[in-house]
Amino acid sequence: MEDASRNLVDWAEFARIRAELGADFIRILGYFREDGEKSVDRIEQAMQRRDAAGLVIPAHTMKSEARQFGAYQLGDLAELIEHAGRRALESRLFPDQILPQVAQLRPLYLRTMALFEQETNPRVARDPSAVRAPSNQEFGRL
């Protein structure tokens, strides 16, 4: 898959953690999927409530878990949100300026998880250009 979205993941890091975790890899990736969805929800809700403290822990969780699997762009975005939340707690000024980054979080998370699914699920075609349906002109030819 030569799609630009493949650059969302450091596949060498992904392979390293996959080898390191062995049989536990799929289970732990499943935890990341569950935690990630909850973290994104909590971050979006915290932004809506203007709750700086509510940004910090879910963004920190997302940052750490994403980087563990080589999803550095997702981890970096979560880190930006986490730091903005921490600065807001210190300054007592809500970080309205990160609204565009928070809006980018869910789509980036979903694209990243789709890539992980593609890489780990044997039922998902890895390269759609490699699969070619036979035409009616080829059917039955040897």
Secondary structure, 3 states (H helix, E strand, C coil): CCCHHHHHCCHHHHHHHHHHHHHHHHHHHHHHHHHHHHHHHHHHHHHHHCCCHHHHHHHHHHHHHHHHCCCHHHHHHHHHHHHHHHHHHHHCCCCHHHHHHHHHHHHHHHHHHHHHHHHHCCCCCCCHHHCCCCCCCCCCCC
